[in-house]
Amino acid sequence: MFAVINHLHLDVSVDELAPRIQTEGFPMLAQLKGCIATYLNKEAADRCCVIILWETPADAQAGAAAFGPTWFHANIAAHLASEQNRTAGPVVAQRS
């Protein structure tokens, strides 16, 4: 399993974007090959963390190529107050 963690600083409230992420963005990601799970964590009124779990690094890369320039660009990128901080790597431990 491979995780992509994206910290976002927004110029609008997380609460304003969360419903659209839940009803539009996450369902689009769920249709992509290898997407296991998606999470949106609110860190502050204008900051959030998106966690996406993928089966493989290749799935994560393909997902970013499909989602980033389309839905993310159209719905989130315009609301970034600063550069996004993205990290990615293999999941080495978990408990469900």
Buried (B, 14 or more C-beta within 10 A) or exposed (E): EBBBBBBBBBEEBBEEBBEEBEEEBBEBBEEBEBBBBBEBEEEEEBBBBBEBBBEEBEBBBBBBEBBEEEBBEEBBEEBEEEEEEEEBEEEEEEEE
